[in-house]
Amino acid sequence: MSTQRRSSRPTSAASYASRVGQTDNELKLECRAAFLGHYDDIREKIESKENLILLLQETGRNPTAKTISKYWTSKIESMTFDDFVDVCSREPVTTEEDLMKAFRKIDINGDGYISLDELLKIMTTRGEKMSRAEVKELIDEVDENKDGKLDYKEFAQMVLTTTKEYKKLALKSLEKKEKLKRRDGDVTPRRDMDDLSLGSQLSIQSSSSDMRRLSPDSSPEPSPDRRVSKHSIKNANSQERRLSKQSISGSGLDDVISVRSERRLSTRSHLTNDDTLKSSPRPGKDARPKSASKGGREPSNLHEWTSIHSKGSFFLDEESIISHYYNLKLTEDTDALITIQPLKIGESGVSLDGTVVDTALFILNKENNSFVAFTDSKDSKGKYSVHTSLSKGSYLLIPFTTGCRLKSKTQTGIKEAKLITKDKDDKIVLTRAFKKALEDIFEMADLDGNGLLSREEFNWYNLRTSGEEVADEEWQVVEDNIELERGEITRPGFIKLNEMEADDNDGDTDDLWITLTTMGFTKSLLLDEACPFLLKVYTQDCDDPKLKVLGLESHQEKIEKVVCDFAMAKGEATKVKGMKDLTMYQYTNDHRAIIVIDNKSKSKVKMSLDCSKRRGLVSHTGSLVATVTVPPQTAVVGHHILPLDDGGEFSVVCEESMLK
């Protein structure tokens, strides 16, 4: 942040603190507790606008997007802790009256309650839409007397109590960390150390009985005057387990309600003076929040979580893309971080223009193939991730790439590489270039990354290159002719098997080329028609997760349905002009866009989707102007769109028109 931008704001931390009866040191301590709930060191930087918003929410503030844009401009790449304190000093803490004002705008008949019909009208027509069943479930979670209504005065008080408890818990966590550092002689230097006496400041914030009550080993007990029962808090906790990010906007208003799915960070809710209700943390069993944001920054204690991993690959296969897919089995409910990223093997993982191949992942319930989560967060190195809560059970993990960057290239005019030669004794030997390609294939086939190929891994390789599984007699040939290590094929052994194949074919390289091309190599031995990836699963509460490869195939139809459901749930809806049963949905984040057409009519329609108004984009269709045919009662994906340059600005405008 520039000094000039900061000095353009007239208010100071001291003046704001005096207005709310809070000293400058108390404000800094509160900010410090929130900051170190997500970062290991006060000298780290807030690297995204989303993380700034999250930290502000956890101090009880909830500025609108317009307000945030004053602080996080297009020129800002990060903020320091001092910058964060400065923002907090200028933004008021949300009050009960703020909450009530926004709820009153939603309360259409003014009776002090939000009914199912009132909530349904908003949540199914604006923002990120929910079904009637989901809205009813949302009310049921906090409906004490089961009358189908939400007493929003009571709910507002619960929200504010929750925020207060979270702040106390964060301060207790900070106190513990500082004591440990002092005991170990490892206190992190900081400029404000002289200003913050942790013990004295904590005594101002809460009594020792409060600290005992809010310790990580005990559950928070409501104060005598609290209007919200333990049952309400329990319901709020169960609500957060169920909901992914959902939001509503009042008709003609900017009111937004966001409920974030955090299994141990309970529901977090605030409103600003601009009538924006968002989420705010509730205390869980641990003093420190589990993550900066779901799908965002990795938890700082990730090294303490259980982790499992597997490699896999996307392959171009005629008109589709196939990949390994997996079963994840969990024996306990758990917070989980799941990541997937391209592996740099040979020339793989990068498209011709130098951008990283997109490698995302859908998580589905194995029992009914219902959508659970999607790796919607992406870092600068092309790693996609999702931080979510998963219940005990089995899940399908289906890797996904759009085809925007992994696509067939024209190979005309390419000189074919030489695979074999003969030595002075007229014996067939493999060329150095071919051996290098085989070493890359070995890396791709070594799914567990232990430097060896098990029979199962060799079987997946054989299925890809020949379409057949390895029979017992074929595995016996392997065992009889090459030396194994712990019953698995070594890298030299794998190359020897290919030498044996070349020798058996008397120098005919047709079968060798089948192996190479099916594994993604071009005639010049470039690996650019496949993309290996690394899948990692981290679990906090499940000590023995199991990850197993289930197959190697295309899930085009299944992914199409899941993508449509995802975009229709999360995207912005636009009715196609003159067509009451035809809706276009556009889901856009900072690195991808999805355009879906939902046809609820009884007739097939043909449309043009023009996304060419913005430059620097690429579509999986090969053109930013695509013609889409949509069968009746069906939704289809019209465009997957990515930026041509990962570091550039990304925005998408799609114009639809009917075709005869």
VOGU-3710 file (C-alpha; in Angstrom, 3 decimals, decimal comma):
1> mstqrrssrp> 0,000/0,000/0,000  1,303/3,434/-0,837  1,726/6,104/1,799  -0,115/8,525/-0,436  -3,236/6,367/-0,546  -3,216/5,885/3,184  -2,776/9,598/3,918  -5,753/10,451/1,707  -8,078/9,075/4,407  -8,833/11,616/7,150
11> tsaasyasrv> -9,454/9,297/10,094  -6,803/7,831/12,406  -6,733/4,653/14,450  -6,708/6,669/17,652  -9,713/8,785/16,670  -11,778/5,770/15,643  -10,830/3,868/18,785  -11,909/6,815/20,907  -15,307/6,878/19,184  -16,026/3,255/20,076
21> gqtdnelkle> -14,529/3,397/23,564  -11,542/1,330/22,525  -7,921/2,311/23,023  -5,454/2,277/20,175  -3,624/-0,627/21,821  -6,844/-2,613/22,231  -7,611/-2,157/18,539  -4,124/-3,330/17,581  -4,398/-6,331/19,870  -7,751/-7,321/18,383
31> craaflghyd> -6,320/-6,999/14,875  -3,229/-8,939/15,890  -5,301/-11,825/17,235  -7,290/-12,053/13,999  -4,164/-11,702/11,829  -2,197/-14,411/13,655  -5,214/-16,685/13,451  -4,330/-17,042/9,782  -0,667/-16,130/9,436  2,326/-17,498/11,302
41> direkieske> 4,181/-14,207/11,503  3,109/-10,590/11,885  5,513/-9,726/9,064  3,624/-11,812/6,524  1,407/-10,010/4,042  -2,257/-10,277/3,167  -2,003/-11,507/-0,388  -5,572/-11,171/-1,653  -8,656/-9,019/-1,319  -10,617/-12,092/-0,225
51> nlilllqetg> -8,306/-12,664/2,721  -8,586/-9,006/3,718  -12,374/-9,329/3,728  -12,166/-12,488/5,812  -9,905/-10,854/8,399  -12,201/-7,823/8,605  -15,176/-10,107/9,163  -13,380/-11,767/12,028  -12,925/-8,413/13,770  -16,648/-7,724/13,434
61> rnptaktisk> -16,428/-5,476/10,377  -18,171/-6,051/7,092  -17,556/-3,313/4,525  -19,243/-3,523/1,143  -17,395/-4,356/-2,042  -17,481/-0,661/-2,919  -15,811/0,219/0,364  -13,217/-2,535/0,015  -12,329/-1,230/-3,435  -11,185/2,032/-1,827
71> ywtskiesmt> -8,543/0,138/0,100  -7,684/-2,672/-2,324  -7,258/-0,874/-5,622  -6,018/-2,344/-8,882  -2,504/-1,212/-7,936  -2,470/-3,119/-4,640  -0,823/-6,543/-4,596  -0,615/-7,090/-0,827  -1,133/-5,449/2,548  0,928/-5,492/5,717
81> fddfvdvcsr> -0,361/-5,911/9,252  -0,113/-2,132/9,753  -2,236/-1,626/6,642  -4,817/-4,026/8,086  -4,908/-2,100/11,394  -5,329/1,109/9,425  -8,344/-0,292/7,561  -9,884/-1,541/10,811  -9,421/1,888/12,348  -11,528/3,435/9,585
91> epvtteedlm> -14,307/0,880/9,282  -16,974/0,648/12,007  -17,812/-2,601/13,737  -21,214/-4,002/12,765  -23,919/-3,294/15,338  -27,235/-4,943/16,106  -29,011/-2,008/14,496  -27,035/-2,569/11,287  -28,207/-6,165/11,240  -31,784/-5,219/11,986
101> kafrkiding> -31,879/-2,614/9,210  -30,922/-5,159/6,569  -33,285/-7,807/7,896  -36,169/-5,306/7,924  -35,670/-4,792/4,192  -36,020/-8,531/3,692  -39,046/-8,693/6,038  -41,653/-7,855/3,440  -44,713/-7,734/5,752  -42,879/-6,131/8,693
111> dgyisldell> -43,909/-8,655/11,349  -40,429/-9,120/12,815  -39,941/-12,515/11,261  -38,560/-13,819/7,982  -40,912/-16,470/6,684  -40,164/-19,312/4,318  -42,039/-17,486/1,541  -40,122/-14,235/2,110  -36,780/-15,970/2,180  -37,750/-18,165/-0,757
121> kimttrgekm> -38,653/-15,162/-2,929  -35,202/-13,661/-2,428  -33,002/-16,734/-2,357  -34,476/-18,340/-5,459  -34,455/-15,233/-7,630  -31,305/-13,278/-6,843  -27,606/-13,954/-6,240  -26,498/-17,549/-5,761  -29,811/-19,349/-5,965  -31,110/-22,078/-3,670
131> sraevkelid> -33,974/-24,523/-4,083  -37,139/-24,339/-1,966  -35,981/-27,414/-0,035  -32,642/-25,764/0,744  -34,337/-22,573/1,940  -36,696/-24,583/4,165  -33,748/-26,489/5,596  -31,951/-23,206/6,263  -34,884/-21,908/8,345  -35,371/-25,279/10,084
141> evdenkdgkl> -31,787/-25,127/11,345  -32,468/-22,003/13,446  -36,257/-22,263/13,893  -36,655/-22,889/17,636  -40,426/-23,419/17,740  -40,756/-24,971/14,275  -43,241/-22,376/13,017  -41,424/-21,894/9,712  -40,251/-18,408/10,660  -36,943/-16,849/11,648
151> dykefaqmvl> -37,018/-14,341/14,530  -34,319/-12,108/13,114  -33,901/-10,012/16,282  -32,932/-13,177/18,123  -30,784/-14,287/15,228  -29,008/-10,899/15,127  -28,193/-11,163/18,843  -26,842/-14,663/18,318  -24,637/-13,393/15,503  -23,157/-10,619/17,642
161> tttkeykkla> -22,630/-12,964/20,595  -20,896/-15,386/18,272  -18,531/-12,662/17,041  -17,732/-11,589/20,591  -16,944/-15,173/21,597  -14,729/-15,670/18,582  -12,721/-12,552/19,393  -12,162/-13,783/22,958  -11,071/-17,172/21,675  -8,635/-15,596/19,208
171> lkslekkekl> -7,143/-13,467/21,986  -6,725/-16,545/24,178  -4,972/-18,334/21,330  -2,675/-15,351/20,834  -1,847/-15,259/24,546  -0,921/-18,946/24,510  1,321/-18,525/21,480  3,131/-15,552/23,003  3,711/-17,434/26,264  5,179/-20,374/24,356
181> krrdgdvtpr> 7,471/-18,076/22,385  8,681/-16,340/25,519  9,250/-19,676/27,215  11,249/-20,970/24,249  13,129/-17,695/23,801  11,658/-17,306/20,325  9,642/-14,128/20,405  9,139/-12,711/16,919  10,496/-9,140/16,717  7,848/-6,544/16,027
191> rdmddlslgs> 7,653/-2,796/16,127  4,603/-2,668/18,371  5,907/-4,973/21,097  6,416/-2,090/23,491  2,863/-0,916/22,909  1,206/-4,286/23,532  1,468/-5,887/26,921  -0,417/-9,063/26,204  -1,297/-9,976/29,760  -2,639/-6,570/30,701
201> qlsiqssssd> -4,521/-6,136/27,445  -6,232/-9,495/27,771  -7,361/-8,617/31,270  -9,085/-5,582/29,798  -10,811/-7,626/27,108  -12,187/-10,403/29,313  -12,057/-11,800/32,790  -10,168/-14,932/33,737  -13,470/-16,756/34,026  -14,194/-15,817/30,424
211> mrrlspdssp> -10,858/-17,263/29,390  -11,488/-20,519/31,216  -14,937/-20,736/29,691  -13,571/-20,192/26,187  -10,549/-22,449/26,392  -10,056/-24,879/23,496  -10,886/-27,799/25,760  -14,316/-26,550/26,735  -17,438/-25,417/24,969  -18,559/-21,781/25,251
221> epspdrrvsk> -21,369/-21,332/27,762  -23,919/-18,600/27,142  -23,989/-15,663/29,520  -27,126/-15,426/31,719  -28,650/-12,641/29,656  -28,144/-14,313/26,311  -31,391/-14,745/24,408  -30,093/-17,531/22,194  -30,319/-21,079/23,520  -27,704/-23,801/23,221
231> hsiknansqe> -30,065/-25,479/20,802  -29,892/-22,467/18,470  -26,100/-22,561/18,501  -26,147/-26,274/17,771  -28,459/-25,636/14,843  -26,191/-22,905/13,510  -23,290/-25,327/13,666  -25,149/-28,017/11,740  -26,238/-25,465/9,149  -22,638/-24,553/8,317
241> rrlskqsisg> -21,747/-28,217/7,735  -24,379/-28,460/5,056  -24,044/-25,231/3,137  -21,428/-24,250/0,664  -21,309/-20,531/-0,084  -24,889/-19,401/-0,649  -26,088/-15,826/-0,921  -29,271/-13,890/-1,445  -30,027/-10,352/-2,506  -33,225/-8,525/-1,686
251> sglddvisvr> -35,291/-7,368/-4,634  -34,013/-3,916/-5,535  -31,525/-4,019/-2,632  -27,853/-4,722/-2,175  -28,589/-6,946/0,827  -26,496/-10,095/0,681  -26,548/-13,034/3,038  -23,597/-15,425/2,806  -23,393/-18,646/4,743  -20,030/-20,372/4,449
261> serrlstrsh> -19,422/-24,030/5,016  -16,905/-24,346/7,848  -17,149/-27,467/9,963  -15,236/-26,139/12,927  -15,482/-22,449/12,184  -19,154/-22,029/12,939  -21,441/-19,721/10,944  -20,116/-16,166/10,738  -22,564/-13,348/10,105  -22,377/-9,543/9,986
271> ltnddtlkss> -24,144/-6,578/8,413  -22,760/-3,177/7,463  -24,521/0,160/7,328  -24,929/-0,551/3,622  -27,142/-3,540/4,521  -24,702/-6,269/3,582  -24,894/-9,440/5,644  -21,921/-11,776/5,380  -20,352/-14,523/7,434  -18,368/-14,210/10,628
281> prpgkdarpk> -16,655/-16,834/12,770  -18,091/-18,867/15,616  -15,755/-20,553/18,066  -15,143/-24,257/17,567  -13,224/-26,753/19,632  -9,875/-25,358/18,481  -8,676/-21,883/19,366  -7,145/-21,256/15,963  -9,279/-21,178/12,806  -8,586/-24,086/10,491
291> saskggreps> -7,958/-22,018/7,373  -7,844/-18,516/6,030  -10,699/-19,333/3,699  -12,287/-22,414/2,270  -10,470/-23,149/-0,965  -7,953/-20,387/-0,323  -4,805/-20,180/1,771  -3,442/-23,470/3,081  -3,778/-23,932/6,861  -0,541/-23,024/8,625
301> nlhewtsihs> -0,595/-26,331/10,506  -1,013/-28,388/7,343  2,188/-30,301/8,125  0,333/-31,826/11,088  -2,485/-33,198/8,912  -2,530/-36,689/7,419  -1,714/-36,642/3,712  -2,001/-39,069/0,808  -1,259/-38,495/-2,855  -1,344/-40,002/-6,304
311> kgsffldees> -0,160/-39,005/-9,719  -2,366/-39,295/-12,766  -2,645/-37,942/-16,301  -5,010/-36,350/-18,763  -4,762/-37,847/-22,258  -6,160/-36,597/-25,544  -8,190/-39,507/-26,863  -9,807/-38,937/-30,259  -12,647/-36,448/-29,587  -12,456/-36,485/-25,788
321> iishyynlkl> -10,068/-36,180/-22,863  -9,632/-39,131/-20,525  -7,945/-39,253/-17,144  -7,341/-41,355/-14,085  -10,066/-40,999/-11,492  -10,157/-42,009/-7,856  -12,062/-43,239/-4,851  -11,439/-41,395/-1,578  -12,552/-43,282/1,522  -12,815/-41,488/4,863
331> tedtdaliti> -13,425/-43,284/8,148  -14,152/-40,062/10,067  -15,760/-36,691/9,466  -12,929/-34,313/8,691  -11,749/-30,984/7,382  -9,912/-31,677/4,135  -7,669/-29,775/1,764  -7,524/-31,286/-1,721  -5,117/-29,981/-4,351  -4,338/-30,859/-7,947
341> qplkigesgv> -1,624/-29,381/-10,139  0,146/-30,209/-13,421  3,445/-32,077/-13,202  6,375/-30,917/-15,277  7,460/-34,129/-16,991  9,204/-33,508/-20,289  7,278/-30,800/-22,118  3,968/-31,610/-20,392  1,926/-29,288/-18,232  2,472/-26,181/-20,349
351> sldgtvvdta> 0,617/-25,213/-23,522  2,314/-23,797/-26,589  1,724/-20,212/-25,472  3,501/-20,896/-22,172  0,429/-20,967/-19,924  -0,104/-23,781/-17,439  -2,636/-26,463/-18,390  -5,705/-26,134/-16,158  -6,063/-29,174/-13,902  -9,138/-28,975/-11,666
361> lfilnkenns> -11,038/-31,604/-9,674  -14,682/-32,394/-8,971  -15,574/-34,179/-5,740  -18,785/-36,217/-5,927  -20,669/-38,356/-3,457  -19,966/-41,899/-4,584  -23,423/-43,189/-3,651  -25,463/-40,852/-5,844  -22,884/-38,886/-7,905  -24,122/-35,653/-6,342
371> fvaftdskds> -21,841/-32,624/-6,348  -19,831/-32,049/-3,164  -17,005/-29,621/-3,976  -14,825/-28,212/-6,742  -11,219/-26,982/-6,690  -12,172/-23,424/-7,501  -9,119/-21,715/-5,981  -5,954/-21,353/-8,038  -2,498/-20,059/-7,152  0,068/-18,423/-9,413
381> kgkysvhtsl> 1,791/-21,753/-10,132  -1,341/-23,438/-11,446  -2,243/-25,427/-8,330  -5,980/-25,725/-7,828  -7,359/-26,413/-4,369  -10,447/-26,680/-2,221  -10,662/-26,605/1,560  -13,897/-28,218/2,648  -15,580/-30,376/5,268  -16,262/-33,993/4,334
391> skgsyllipf> -18,390/-36,508/6,180  -17,362/-40,095/6,752  -17,865/-42,119/3,553  -16,623/-42,592/0,002  -16,150/-39,932/-2,674  -15,381/-39,911/-6,374  -12,515/-37,591/-7,280  -12,758/-36,764/-10,985  -9,967/-34,621/-12,483  -11,106/-32,091/-15,046
401> ttgcrlkskt> -9,431/-29,940/-17,679  -11,402/-27,705/-20,011  -9,525/-28,457/-23,228  -8,735/-24,758/-23,632  -5,014/-25,457/-23,276  -4,650/-29,209/-23,669  -5,608/-29,794/-27,276  -4,358/-31,567/-30,375  -1,686/-29,790/-32,404  -1,118/-30,019/-36,125
411> qtgikeakli> 1,867/-32,299/-36,719  2,386/-31,808/-40,428  5,972/-31,180/-41,414  7,356/-32,627/-38,161  10,346/-34,889/-38,584  9,808/-38,316/-37,054  12,280/-39,127/-34,309  14,425/-42,238/-34,542  13,586/-44,841/-31,882  16,092/-47,640/-32,492
421> tkdkddkivl> 19,502/-48,203/-33,978  22,006/-51,052/-34,124  25,311/-51,390/-32,392  28,527/-52,735/-33,899  27,333/-56,290/-33,252  24,153/-55,611/-35,242  22,079/-55,747/-32,073  18,993/-53,528/-31,771  19,379/-50,792/-29,184  17,150/-47,901/-28,194
431> trafkkaled> 18,182/-44,365/-29,073  18,961/-41,877/-26,323  15,896/-39,792/-27,236  13,610/-42,830/-27,025  15,075/-43,833/-23,650  14,420/-40,324/-22,361  10,803/-40,592/-23,509  10,486/-43,985/-21,776  11,846/-42,474/-18,564  9,134/-39,795/-18,776
441> ifemadldgn> 6,508/-42,503/-19,333  7,850/-44,361/-16,294  7,398/-41,171/-14,226  3,812/-40,874/-15,456  3,029/-44,522/-14,734  4,583/-44,417/-11,254  1,362/-43,210/-9,636  2,480/-43,482/-6,014  5,812/-41,799/-6,771  7,999/-44,413/-5,077
451> gllsreefnw> 10,316/-44,814/-8,078  8,961/-48,295/-8,930  6,033/-49,732/-10,889  3,788/-52,139/-9,027  1,764/-54,663/-10,957  -1,300/-52,446/-10,535  0,541/-49,403/-11,905  1,951/-51,449/-14,777  -1,585/-52,649/-15,433  -2,891/-49,077/-15,784
461> ynlrtsgeev> -0,038/-48,321/-18,165  -0,833/-51,437/-20,198  -4,537/-50,592/-20,337  -3,689/-47,201/-21,780  -1,186/-48,434/-24,358  -2,804/-51,727/-25,426  -6,348/-51,642/-24,084  -5,751/-54,880/-22,189  -4,993/-55,777/-18,600  -1,793/-57,593/-17,683
471> adeewqvved> -2,574/-61,303/-17,463  -0,812/-63,602/-14,994  1,315/-65,191/-17,705  2,391/-61,767/-18,961  3,408/-60,698/-15,461  5,324/-63,956/-15,183  7,307/-62,942/-18,275  8,160/-59,707/-16,499  9,316/-61,537/-13,392  11,369/-64,023/-15,440
481> nielergeit> 13,222/-61,471/-17,546  13,961/-58,446/-15,409  15,167/-57,947/-11,886  12,432/-56,598/-9,597  12,820/-54,524/-6,452  10,364/-55,451/-3,689  8,303/-57,166/-6,372  8,055/-53,990/-8,484  9,561/-52,883/-11,806  12,553/-50,563/-11,690
491> rpgfiklnem> 13,272/-47,818/-14,208  16,071/-49,852/-15,933  13,756/-52,858/-15,931  11,018/-50,881/-17,662  13,435/-49,755/-20,385  14,627/-53,342/-20,777  11,049/-54,518/-21,390  10,791/-52,050/-24,275  14,149/-53,204/-25,636  12,789/-56,762/-25,584
501> eaddndgdtd> 9,687/-55,605/-27,496  11,808/-53,877/-30,144  13,950/-56,976/-30,488  10,926/-59,290/-30,743  9,573/-57,158/-33,591  12,882/-57,308/-35,510  13,228/-53,542/-35,520  9,606/-52,759/-36,511  8,705/-49,665/-34,494  4,933/-49,591/-35,071
511> dlwitlttmg> 4,134/-50,984/-31,602  6,665/-48,652/-30,018  4,975/-45,679/-31,647  1,584/-46,868/-30,369  3,044/-46,781/-26,868  4,405/-43,290/-27,380  1,364/-41,717/-29,029  -1,126/-43,192/-26,566  0,973/-41,739/-23,747  0,805/-38,280/-25,331
521> ftksllldea> 4,047/-38,035/-27,330  4,279/-36,511/-30,786  6,374/-37,903/-33,638  9,173/-35,596/-32,517  8,962/-37,137/-29,012  7,460/-34,056/-27,395  5,040/-34,799/-24,568  2,335/-32,258/-25,346  -0,823/-34,341/-25,887  -1,000/-35,459/-22,271
531> cpfllkvytq> -0,779/-33,628/-18,983  0,430/-35,511/-15,892  -0,836/-34,139/-12,587  -0,329/-34,601/-8,874  -3,354/-35,049/-6,621  -2,958/-34,543/-2,856  -5,484/-35,050/-0,081  -4,872/-33,653/3,409  -7,197/-34,602/6,278  -7,169/-33,040/9,709
541> dcddpklkvl> -9,351/-35,468/11,651  -9,172/-38,705/9,646  -5,953/-40,586/10,356  -6,318/-43,272/7,689  -7,800/-41,888/4,468  -7,591/-44,208/1,470  -7,055/-43,022/-2,113  -7,428/-45,594/-4,883  -7,300/-45,325/-8,679  -10,601/-46,606/-10,064
551> gleshqekie> -10,037/-46,293/-13,766  -8,759/-44,375/-16,757  -11,607/-43,052/-18,859  -13,631/-40,069/-19,983  -16,318/-38,681/-17,714  -17,575/-36,205/-20,266  -21,304/-36,725/-19,677  -21,008/-36,845/-15,902  -18,775/-33,764/-15,809  -21,080/-31,911/-18,210
561> kvvcdfamak> -23,991/-32,414/-15,820  -21,955/-31,460/-12,757  -20,555/-28,353/-14,467  -24,066/-27,292/-15,513  -25,395/-27,790/-11,981  -22,420/-25,879/-10,555  -22,786/-22,921/-12,943  -26,564/-22,792/-12,496  -26,186/-22,768/-8,704  -23,320/-20,260/-8,554
571> geatkvkgmk> -23,629/-18,225/-11,745  -25,579/-15,156/-12,773  -28,816/-15,930/-14,602  -30,014/-14,018/-17,667  -33,276/-14,783/-19,428  -32,809/-15,112/-23,173  -34,803/-12,333/-24,813  -38,225/-13,478/-25,953  -37,741/-17,006/-24,573  -39,356/-17,511/-21,167
581> dltmyqytnd> -38,065/-21,087/-20,853  -34,484/-20,350/-21,898  -31,873/-19,071/-19,435  -28,179/-18,331/-19,814  -25,996/-18,753/-16,719  -22,537/-17,205/-16,485  -20,192/-18,213/-13,683  -16,970/-16,184/-13,545  -14,129/-16,015/-11,051  -10,620/-14,592/-11,425
591> hraiividnk> -9,317/-17,420/-13,627  -12,209/-19,125/-15,459  -15,695/-18,588/-16,815  -18,442/-21,088/-17,582  -21,401/-20,303/-19,841  -24,392/-22,663/-19,569  -27,694/-22,628/-21,460  -30,690/-24,181/-19,672  -33,554/-25,092/-21,987  -36,752/-25,891/-20,076
601> skskvkmsld> -38,925/-25,794/-23,185  -40,185/-28,817/-25,099  -38,329/-27,846/-28,266  -34,716/-27,988/-29,379  -33,056/-24,596/-29,704  -29,977/-23,367/-31,524  -28,049/-20,383/-30,263  -24,982/-18,281/-30,870  -22,844/-17,421/-27,829  -20,509/-14,521/-28,610
611> cskrrglvsh> -17,724/-13,897/-26,044  -15,456/-12,021/-28,444  -16,096/-8,583/-26,927  -13,129/-9,068/-24,607  -9,618/-9,807/-25,843  -7,115/-12,234/-24,415  -9,533/-15,140/-23,955  -9,633/-18,738/-25,158  -12,605/-21,105/-25,335  -12,657/-24,886/-25,259
621> tgslvatvtv> -14,742/-24,746/-28,447  -11,831/-23,234/-30,360  -13,738/-20,023/-31,031  -15,117/-17,274/-28,814  -18,206/-17,271/-31,027  -19,803/-20,696/-30,615  -22,981/-22,243/-31,978  -24,772/-24,356/-29,376  -27,653/-26,763/-29,918  -29,650/-27,430/-26,755
631> ppqtavvghh> -32,099/-30,360/-26,652  -35,428/-29,846/-24,862  -35,447/-30,087/-21,050  -31,643/-30,008/-21,046  -28,767/-27,807/-19,924  -25,502/-27,703/-21,870  -22,128/-26,003/-21,481  -21,649/-23,394/-24,205  -18,185/-22,151/-23,256  -15,377/-22,902/-20,880
641> ilplddggef> -13,242/-19,754/-21,045  -9,746/-19,116/-19,701  -7,419/-16,132/-20,066  -4,655/-16,352/-22,647  -2,316/-14,823/-20,091  -2,600/-16,065/-16,513  -1,208/-12,812/-15,191  -3,518/-10,465/-17,067  -6,922/-8,967/-16,332  -9,788/-11,411/-16,818
651> svvceesmlk> -13,366/-10,469/-17,636  -15,956/-12,103/-19,866  -18,979/-10,625/-21,628  -21,222/-13,108/-23,431  -23,951/-12,062/-25,843  -26,521/-14,657/-26,834  -28,771/-14,751/-29,882  -31,214/-17,262/-31,308  -30,457/-19,013/-34,590  -32,963/-20,553/-36,939
//
